[in-house]
Amino acid sequence: MSKVTIVTDSTAYIPKDLCTKYDIQVVPQVLIWGNETYADGVDIYPDEYYRRLSSAKIMPSTSQVSPQTFETMFQKLLNEDHEILAILVSEKLSGTIASAIQAKQNMPAAPIEIVDSYTVAMAMGFIALECAKAANQSASLNECKELAEQARLHTGVVFAVETLEFLHRGGRIGGAARLLGTALNLKPILEVRNGRVEAVERVRTRKKSVARLIEIIEEQTAGKQPVHLATLHANAHTEALELLEQAKNRIGGVEHILSEVSPVVGTHAGPGTLGLAYLTGM
């Protein structure tokens, strides 16, 4: 009997030990820096990325996973008698799903299913993890796909950025555009809603923005046990640890993960971004 393997992209940035434990395959997004091209999380990692960014005269840009990259990974897994469920970043934030669909069209009879996570970062990561756990318990491809489609309705990610400059420059700001201009000196709180980055509110200090993140997640997860929690950060490791501890004390939860955001996500969110992602009971 074929085993279902979960494929996701590097914007999930699931900790490597969990990817190994549950056999989650990750296709890297692409970071472009001047004349150099890097595979996200393969050729460049967050520490190196932020060190370079701090003194860079040329700002990086990003590109989606190519159809050829998907096709190569899909074919390798198919050759090993795997069925494939690809859970990918929201199509409203990236063209990644279009690339995956193009790759699948080149192997029309193959057992491949593609699911839009409607989200990004560890909100997507939790969906992939739940499906990988089910696959390890011999769930079928259709069962895993149905689980992903259900789980994506029970996720959320809320984050505070130091500035909207990076999101605005990358064209990912969505409804948060109303916070531009005179509001740039404030600390915007954003969320991924219906696949897009949307504004939640703005506060005047970093400390207040961190406290508000916890309050918002507490409100969104109230009465929806069990809760899986993850912090995510862009070059803000100490703050992320503190945020995770505070969230655990306030919200509880059955799983707590410290996660960075990948260099590709960091390019759009900017250094100092700090957030919380969750998956609730279904």
N, C-alpha and C positions, 0 to 999 in steps of 0.2 A: 504493500500500500504506500502510495506517495505521501511524503510529509509536506505540510504547508510551511513555507518559509516566509517570514515577514520582511519586506523591504521598505525602508524609509529613506528620507534624504537628510543631509547633514544639518539642516536647520533645526531638527529636533534636538540635536546634541545630547542624546541619551548617554549617560556615563558609560565608558567603554566596558566596565566590568559587567554591567547589565546586558549590554549588547552581546557579549561573549556568553553569558549565562543562558540567555534565551535565544541565541543564534539569530539575532536580528542583523540583517545586512543593510549597510548604509551606503548610498550613492552620494558622492561629494558634489556640492554646489561649486561654482567657479568664482574665484576672486581674481580680479584683473588689477594689476598695479603697474602703471606705466607700460613697459614692454614685456612684463612678466605675467605669467598666468599660474595660479596655484589651485590645487584641489583642496577644497575646504576640509580641514581636519585631517588631511593626509600630508600635504606639503607645507602647510602653515597652521600653527596652533595659536590659541588666544594670547599666551604670554609674549610670544615673538611678534604677533600682530600689533598689540598695543604698544610695545616698545618702539616698533618702527613707526607707528602712527603718530607718536608724540613728537617726532622730529621730521615727519614727511613733508616735502614740498609739493608732492603730487598725491592727491587723494585717491584711494582705491575705488573701484566700481565692481559690480557683480554681474554674473551671467548664470542662467539656469543650467541644470544638468542637460547634456546633449542627448538626443535620441540614441546616438551610437553608444554612449556610456550605459544607458538603460539596456540596450539590446545585448551588449556584451555581458552584463550581469545576469540578465534574464536567461540568456542562452547557457551560461555556465550552470545556473541552478537547474534548468530543465535537463541538461545533460546528466545531472546527478539525481534525476528522478524526483525533483521537487515541484510542487505546485506553488504559485506565487501570489501573495497579496501585497500590493504596493500601497502604502499609506503615506500620502505626500502633502506638502505644504499647500495651503489654500491657493486655489487657482486665481483668486483675486489679488494675491500678493506676488505671484510668480508664474512663469510659463512652464514650470516643471511638469505639471500633469500633462500638458500638451505634448511634451517630449516623450513621456512614458507611453501615452496613447499611440504616438507615431511608431515607437518601437514595437508595441504590441501588434500593430497592424501589419508589421513585417513577419509576424509569426501567428497568423490568425487562428490556428487550431490549438495553440498552446494554452494550458490551464493558468491563465494570468488574469487577475482582477485588480482594478485600480480604484482607490477610494480617495476622494478629496477629504482631508481632515477638517476643513473649514478653519484651520488655525495654524499655529507655528510653535516652535520651541517645545518645552516639556508638556504643554497641553497636547500637542501631537504625539510627543514621546509616550505619554501615558496610554494613549490609544494603541500605539504599536506594542507596548509592553503587555497590555491586557490580551491582545490578539495572539502574541507570541506565547504567552502562558497557556492560552486555550489550544494553540497548535501543538504544544508539547504534551497536551493531554488528549491528543488525537482528534481534535476538532477538524471537521472538513473545511475545504476552501469556502464553500457557501456559508457555513456556520461562522467562520472567522470574519467574512465580509459583513454578515449581518451584525455581528458583535461590534465591528468598527463603526458601522453606520449608526448603531445605537449609542455607542460610547461617545461619539463626537458631539452628541447633544447634551452630554453631561460634563463637558470640560469648560475651562475658562482660563484666561491669562490676563493679568492686570500688571502694568508696569509703570514706573516713574522714570522719566528721562531727564538728563541734565539740561538738554536743549533740544528744540525741535529742528535744528539746522540739518541734522543728518537725515531724518525722515523726510523732511521737505525736499532736500536735494535729490534723494533717491526716488521721489514720487510715490512713497508709500503712506502718506499722511492721512488720506481719506478725510473723514469728517473732522479730524483734529485741526484742519487748516484754520478754523475759526479762532484758534489759540495763538496764531502767529501775530506778528507786528508788536504792539505794545505789550503783549503778554509774554514775550520771549524772556523776560527777566523772572518769570514765575516758574514753578516746578509743575509741569503738566503730568497728569495721571491719565494713562491711555489704556485701552483694552482692545483685544481682537474680538470683534462682534460680527457675526454673519460673514466671517472670512476677511473682514477689513479692519484696519487700525482706526479706531474711533476715540474721540475725546470723552473722558468721564468727568473730570473737573480739573481745577488748578489750585495749588496751595502755595504758600509763600516761602516755606523753608523745606530743606531736605528732610529734616527730622519729622515734620508734619506729613510729608508725602509718604514716608515709610510707614508711619502709624496708620495713615489712611489706607494704604495697600492692605494691611491686615484687616481693617474694619470692612472693607469692600468684600474681600474673600470670605470673611466670617458671615456677612449678609448673604452672599451668593450660595454658600454651602449649608446654611442653616437647615437642619432637619433632613439632610440628604446624606446620611451615613451609608457606607464608610467613605471617608475622605482620604484621597491620596494627594500629598502636597509636594511641591518642588519650588525652590527658589531658583531664579536665573539671574545672572549678572554679567555685565561687561566691564571687566577690570575693577570689580568691587567685591572681592572675595570676603574680606572681613565683615563688611556690611551684610553680605548675603548670609553668612553664618549666623549673625545676630538676628537677622530677619527670620530665618528658618526656626531658630530657637523660640523666638517670640510667637511665631505662628503656631508652633507645636503646643505651646502653653495655652494659647487662646482658643485654638480650633481643635487640637487633638490630631486625630488622623491615624491611619493604619500604615502609612508609608510616607517617608520623608526623604527627599532627594535634593542634594546640592548640585546644581547644574550651572555651567557657564552658558553663554550664548556663543555660537560659532562665529568665526571672523566674518562670514558673510552677513549674518544677522547684525553683528556689531557694526558693520559698515553702514547699515541703515538706522540702527537705534542710537549709536554713538557711545563713547566711553562713559562709564558711570551709571549706565542703565541698570535698574534693579527691579525685579518683579517676582510675582508669585503665580504659579500655575497649579491647576487642580483637576482631578477627576473625582466625581462623586458616584455613589451607588446608583445602579440602574434599575 
